[in-house]
């Protein structure tokens, strides 16, 4: 089975924060809630899960 995850990487502070979301809307909402959304990136990744 193949699953899409969305990885949010926040570079706005000295220590980088990484969060993982199961949907793009959730990742976008989290990005927009950050102090500096312009320093936040979202990456989409497909992963294979053995069944």
Biopython code that builds the backbone (N, CA, C, O; Angstrom):
import numpy as np
from Bio.PDB.StructureBuilder import StructureBuilder

atoms = [
    (1, "UNK", "N", (0.842, -1.159, 0.000)),
    (1, "UNK", "CA", (0.000, 0.000, 0.000)),
    (1, "UNK", "C", (0.907, 1.248, 0.000)),
    (1, "UNK", "O", (1.943, 1.277, 0.663)),
    (2, "UNK", "N", (0.503, 2.241, -0.734)),
    (2, "UNK", "CA", (1.273, 3.494, -0.796)),
    (2, "UNK", "C", (0.508, 4.606, -0.063)),
    (2, "UNK", "O", (-0.701, 4.765, -0.229)),
    (3, "UNK", "N", (1.244, 5.363, 0.747)),
    (3, "UNK", "CA", (0.643, 6.426, 1.560)),
    (3, "UNK", "C", (1.390, 7.727, 1.296)),
    (3, "UNK", "O", (2.612, 7.723, 1.149)),
    (4, "UNK", "N", (0.660, 8.845, 1.236)),
    (4, "UNK", "CA", (1.288, 10.163, 1.104)),
    (4, "UNK", "C", (1.375, 10.819, 2.470)),
    (4, "UNK", "O", (0.408, 10.830, 3.232)),
    (5, "UNK", "N", (2.547, 11.367, 2.771)),
    (5, "UNK", "CA", (2.706, 12.149, 3.995)),
    (5, "UNK", "C", (3.229, 13.524, 3.611)),
    (5, "UNK", "O", (3.822, 13.704, 2.547)),
    (6, "UNK", "N", (3.003, 14.476, 4.479)),
    (6, "UNK", "CA", (3.442, 15.851, 4.250)),
    (6, "UNK", "C", (4.365, 16.241, 5.394)),
    (6, "UNK", "O", (3.980, 16.203, 6.562)),
    (7, "UNK", "N", (5.583, 16.614, 5.043)),
    (7, "UNK", "CA", (6.607, 16.936, 6.024)),
    (7, "UNK", "C", (6.771, 18.449, 6.059)),
    (7, "UNK", "O", (7.086, 19.074, 5.046)),
    (8, "UNK", "N", (6.556, 19.027, 7.229)),
    (8, "UNK", "CA", (6.672, 20.468, 7.418)),
    (8, "UNK", "C", (8.004, 20.738, 8.126)),
    (8, "UNK", "O", (8.260, 20.207, 9.207)),
    (9, "UNK", "N", (8.844, 21.566, 7.508)),
    (9, "UNK", "CA", (10.159, 21.890, 8.056)),
    (9, "UNK", "C", (10.192, 23.382, 8.358)),
    (9, "UNK", "O", (10.053, 24.211, 7.458)),
    (10, "UNK", "N", (10.377, 23.715, 9.634)),
    (10, "UNK", "CA", (10.361, 25.101, 10.101)),
    (10, "UNK", "C", (11.791, 25.560, 10.393)),
    (10, "UNK", "O", (12.427, 25.084, 11.333)),
    (11, "UNK", "N", (12.290, 26.504, 9.562)),
    (11, "UNK", "CA", (13.648, 27.035, 9.703)),
    (11, "UNK", "C", (13.663, 28.390, 10.413)),
    (11, "UNK", "O", (14.680, 29.081, 10.370)),
    (12, "UNK", "N", (12.582, 28.787, 11.056)),
    (12, "UNK", "CA", (12.477, 30.140, 11.603)),
    (12, "UNK", "C", (13.263, 30.338, 12.900)),
    (12, "UNK", "O", (13.488, 31.476, 13.313)),
    (13, "UNK", "N", (13.678, 29.261, 13.539)),
    (13, "UNK", "CA", (14.414, 29.365, 14.796)),
    (13, "UNK", "C", (15.759, 28.657, 14.660)),
    (13, "UNK", "O", (15.954, 27.906, 13.704)),
    (14, "UNK", "N", (16.686, 28.872, 15.582)),
    (14, "UNK", "CA", (18.002, 28.221, 15.489)),
    (14, "UNK", "C", (17.928, 26.694, 15.386)),
    (14, "UNK", "O", (18.742, 26.081, 14.695)),
    (15, "UNK", "N", (16.966, 26.082, 16.064)),
    (15, "UNK", "CA", (16.807, 24.632, 15.924)),
    (15, "UNK", "C", (15.638, 24.354, 14.980)),
    (15, "UNK", "O", (14.528, 24.842, 15.190)),
    (16, "UNK", "N", (15.897, 23.576, 13.956)),
    (16, "UNK", "CA", (14.881, 23.266, 12.956)),
    (16, "UNK", "C", (13.829, 22.335, 13.555)),
    (16, "UNK", "O", (14.163, 21.364, 14.236)),
    (17, "UNK", "N", (12.576, 22.634, 13.300)),
    (17, "UNK", "CA", (11.477, 21.808, 13.788)),
    (17, "UNK", "C", (10.856, 21.087, 12.602)),
    (17, "UNK", "O", (10.626, 21.686, 11.552)),
    (18, "UNK", "N", (10.586, 19.794, 12.776)),
    (18, "UNK", "CA", (9.993, 18.977, 11.710)),
    (18, "UNK", "C", (8.721, 18.329, 12.248)),
    (18, "UNK", "O", (8.724, 17.738, 13.328)),
    (19, "UNK", "N", (7.645, 18.444, 11.492)),
    (19, "UNK", "CA", (6.380, 17.795, 11.836)),
    (19, "UNK", "C", (5.898, 17.015, 10.619)),
    (19, "UNK", "O", (6.183, 17.387, 9.481)),
    (20, "UNK", "N", (5.168, 15.935, 10.865)),
    (20, "UNK", "CA", (4.639, 15.100, 9.783)),
    (20, "UNK", "C", (3.121, 15.094, 9.872)),
    (20, "UNK", "O", (2.549, 14.939, 10.951)),
    (21, "UNK", "N", (2.470, 15.267, 8.712)),
    (21, "UNK", "CA", (1.010, 15.306, 8.646)),
    (21, "UNK", "C", (0.513, 14.289, 7.624)),
    (21, "UNK", "O", (1.219, 13.931, 6.682)),
    (22, "UNK", "N", (-0.703, 13.840, 7.831)),
    (22, "UNK", "CA", (-1.307, 12.876, 6.925)),
    (22, "UNK", "C", (-2.093, 13.506, 5.796)),
    (22, "UNK", "O", (-2.527, 12.807, 4.881)),
    (23, "UNK", "N", (-2.287, 14.819, 5.844)),
    (23, "UNK", "CA", (-3.021, 15.487, 4.762)),
    (23, "UNK", "C", (-2.414, 16.858, 4.480)),
    (23, "UNK", "O", (-1.850, 17.499, 5.366)),
    (24, "UNK", "N", (-2.541, 17.286, 3.245)),
    (24, "UNK", "CA", (-1.995, 18.586, 2.847)),
    (24, "UNK", "C", (-2.696, 19.747, 3.547)),
    (24, "UNK", "O", (-2.017, 20.680, 3.977)),
    (25, "UNK", "N", (-4.040, 19.734, 3.684)),
    (25, "UNK", "CA", (-4.690, 20.846, 4.382)),
    (25, "UNK", "C", (-4.193, 21.020, 5.824)),
    (25, "UNK", "O", (-4.033, 22.148, 6.292)),
    (26, "UNK", "N", (-3.948, 19.912, 6.526)),
    (26, "UNK", "CA", (-3.428, 20.011, 7.895)),
    (26, "UNK", "C", (-2.041, 20.641, 7.915)),
    (26, "UNK", "O", (-1.739, 21.460, 8.783)),
    (27, "UNK", "N", (-1.201, 20.260, 6.960)),
    (27, "UNK", "CA", (0.155, 20.819, 6.879)),
    (27, "UNK", "C", (0.107, 22.319, 6.573)),
    (27, "UNK", "O", (0.868, 23.092, 7.154)),
    (28, "UNK", "N", (-0.770, 22.727, 5.677)),
    (28, "UNK", "CA", (-0.893, 24.141, 5.314)),
    (28, "UNK", "C", (-1.416, 24.961, 6.500)),
    (28, "UNK", "O", (-0.937, 26.067, 6.751)),
    (29, "UNK", "N", (-2.392, 24.422, 7.223)),
    (29, "UNK", "CA", (-2.903, 25.126, 8.405)),
    (29, "UNK", "C", (-1.802, 25.305, 9.442)),
    (29, "UNK", "O", (-1.680, 26.375, 10.038)),
    (30, "UNK", "N", (-1.006, 24.273, 9.660)),
    (30, "UNK", "CA", (0.094, 24.367, 10.631)),
    (30, "UNK", "C", (1.134, 25.381, 10.168)),
    (30, "UNK", "O", (1.670, 26.133, 10.983)),
    (31, "UNK", "N", (1.424, 25.410, 8.874)),
    (31, "UNK", "CA", (2.390, 26.378, 8.335)),
    (31, "UNK", "C", (1.899, 27.805, 8.576)),
    (31, "UNK", "O", (2.671, 28.667, 8.997)),
    (32, "UNK", "N", (0.637, 28.050, 8.311)),
    (32, "UNK", "CA", (0.084, 29.398, 8.449)),
    (32, "UNK", "C", (-0.006, 29.860, 9.899)),
    (32, "UNK", "O", (-0.091, 31.061, 10.158)),
    (33, "UNK", "N", (0.012, 28.924, 10.849)),
    (33, "UNK", "CA", (-0.040, 29.271, 12.268)),
    (33, "UNK", "C", (1.335, 29.604, 12.843)),
    (33, "UNK", "O", (1.431, 30.114, 13.959)),
    (34, "UNK", "N", (2.388, 29.321, 12.097)),
    (34, "UNK", "CA", (3.747, 29.570, 12.603)),
    (34, "UNK", "C", (4.041, 31.065, 12.632)),
    (34, "UNK", "O", (3.383, 31.847, 11.945)),
    (35, "UNK", "N", (5.038, 31.462, 13.436)),
    (35, "UNK", "CA", (5.403, 32.876, 13.561)),
    (35, "UNK", "C", (5.887, 33.457, 12.245)),
    (35, "UNK", "O", (5.555, 34.593, 11.908)),
    (36, "UNK", "N", (6.672, 32.685, 11.496)),
    (36, "UNK", "CA", (7.214, 33.145, 10.210)),
    (36, "UNK", "C", (6.935, 32.099, 9.124)),
    (36, "UNK", "O", (7.811, 31.295, 8.803)),
    (37, "UNK", "N", (5.725, 32.103, 8.560)),
    (37, "UNK", "CA", (5.367, 31.098, 7.556)),
    (37, "UNK", "C", (6.282, 31.092, 6.332)),
    (37, "UNK", "O", (6.406, 30.071, 5.654)),
    (38, "UNK", "N", (6.918, 32.222, 6.049)),
    (38, "UNK", "CA", (7.797, 32.271, 4.873)),
    (38, "UNK", "C", (9.054, 31.422, 5.060)),
    (38, "UNK", "O", (9.736, 31.107, 4.086)),
    (39, "UNK", "N", (9.364, 31.049, 6.302)),
    (39, "UNK", "CA", (10.542, 30.219, 6.586)),
    (39, "UNK", "C", (10.153, 28.767, 6.860)),
    (39, "UNK", "O", (10.913, 28.014, 7.468)),
    (40, "UNK", "N", (8.969, 28.389, 6.408)),
    (40, "UNK", "CA", (8.481, 27.030, 6.602)),
    (40, "UNK", "C", (8.264, 26.389, 5.232)),
    (40, "UNK", "O", (7.661, 26.992, 4.343)),
    (41, "UNK", "N", (8.758, 25.169, 5.073)),
    (41, "UNK", "CA", (8.597, 24.448, 3.812)),
    (41, "UNK", "C", (7.751, 23.207, 4.048)),
    (41, "UNK", "O", (7.765, 22.627, 5.134)),
    (42, "UNK", "N", (7.012, 22.807, 3.016)),
    (42, "UNK", "CA", (6.224, 21.575, 3.072)),
    (42, "UNK", "C", (6.695, 20.675, 1.934)),
    (42, "UNK", "O", (6.764, 21.093, 0.778)),
    (43, "UNK", "N", (7.014, 19.438, 2.286)),
    (43, "UNK", "CA", (7.434, 18.441, 1.300)),
    (43, "UNK", "C", (6.423, 17.308, 1.289)),
    (43, "UNK", "O", (5.943, 16.874, 2.337)),
    (44, "UNK", "N", (6.105, 16.836, 0.088)),
    (44, "UNK", "CA", (5.177, 15.713, -0.078)),
    (44, "UNK", "C", (6.014, 14.475, -0.385)),
    (44, "UNK", "O", (6.890, 14.508, -1.249)),
    (45, "UNK", "N", (5.742, 13.396, 0.320)),
    (45, "UNK", "CA", (6.506, 12.156, 0.143)),
    (45, "UNK", "C", (5.567, 10.973, 0.100)),
    (45, "UNK", "O", (4.658, 10.866, 0.923)),
    (46, "UNK", "N", (5.782, 10.081, -0.854)),
    (46, "UNK", "CA", (5.011, 8.834, -0.922)),
    (46, "UNK", "C", (5.879, 7.736, -0.311)),
    (46, "UNK", "O", (7.054, 7.587, -0.647)),
    (47, "UNK", "N", (5.275, 6.983, 0.585)),
    (47, "UNK", "CA", (6.006, 5.873, 1.190)),
    (47, "UNK", "C", (5.225, 4.584, 0.982)),
    (47, "UNK", "O", (3.995, 4.588, 0.929)),
    (48, "UNK", "N", (5.955, 3.485, 0.866)),
    (48, "UNK", "CA", (5.340, 2.167, 0.708)),
    (48, "UNK", "C", (5.252, 1.485, 2.058)),
    (48, "UNK", "O", (6.234, 1.420, 2.798)),
    (49, "UNK", "N", (4.081, 0.983, 2.370)),
    (49, "UNK", "CA", (3.867, 0.241, 3.607)),
    (49, "UNK", "C", (3.542, -1.195, 3.225)),
    (49, "UNK", "O", (2.549, -1.449, 2.542)),
    (50, "UNK", "N", (4.376, -2.135, 3.664)),
    (50, "UNK", "CA", (4.093, -3.538, 3.321)),
    (50, "UNK", "C", (2.792, -4.019, 3.973)),
    (50, "UNK", "O", (2.492, -3.691, 5.121)),
    (51, "UNK", "N", (2.048, -4.789, 3.224)),
    (51, "UNK", "CA", (0.777, -5.295, 3.765)),
    (51, "UNK", "C", (0.840, -6.786, 3.937)),
    (51, "UNK", "O", (-0.131, -7.398, 4.380)),
]
sb = StructureBuilder()
sb.init_structure("model")
sb.init_model(0)
sb.init_chain("A")
sb.init_seg("    ")
for serial, (resi, resn, name, xyz) in enumerate(atoms, 1):
    if name == "N":
        sb.init_residue(resn, " ", resi, " ")
    sb.init_atom(name, np.array(xyz, "f"), 0.0, 1.0, " ", f" {name:<3s}", serial, name[0])
structure = sb.get_structure()
